[in-house]
Amino acid sequence: MMDVLARSTGSVDGVVDNGGPDPLSGYMVVAADDKGTAVKIANGCPILENEGRIEVAELVEM
């Protein structure tokens, strides 16, 4: 099982730490060396082209 730690939410307006108000509607797991790299990868998500939001969270095994 995985658990969510620190979260970041991003939109075309930038990145906000501590997540956001949007409920989870889908997810993708990516391998990255750190959260900053994961945010860079997530910025390529096509949902951002349509005013969508992304949330980046670190996962840890439990």
N, C-alpha and C positions, 0 to 999 in steps of 0.2 A: 504494500500500500504506500502511496505517496502523500506527503503533507505539503501545504503551501506555506512558505515563509514570506519574506518581504516581496511586495508586489509593486509594479509600476504600470500605469495606464497611459497609453499614447494615442494621439490623434494628430491631424495635420497641424494643430496648434502647438504641439510639443509633448513632452513626457511629464507626468505627475506621479510622484511616489505615493505609496500607500493605497494603491488600487483606486477603484471608482465605483459609481452607482450602478453600472450595468450588470445584469445577471449574466452568468456564463451561458453562451449559446453555441459554443463549439470550442475545440481546443486543438493545439498542435504541440508536440514535444520536440524541441530542437536541442542538439548538443552544442554547448558553448562553454568557453573557458570562464566566463563571468557574466554577470547580468548586463553590463554595458554592451558586450558583444551580442547577447541575446536580443537586446533592444534594437541594435543595428540590423540584425536579421529580420526582426519583426517589422521594421519600418518598410520592408519590401512587400508587405502583405497588401494584396489588391483591395481589401475592404476599405483601406484608408482613402482610396480614390473616390469613394462614394460616401464620404462623411462618417464612415464607421469608426469604431474604436478597437484598440487592441489592449490587452493586459499582459504584462510579462511577469511571471512569478517563478521563483526558484522552487524546485521540487527536491525532496530528500526521501530516501527510502526509510521505512520504519520497520 
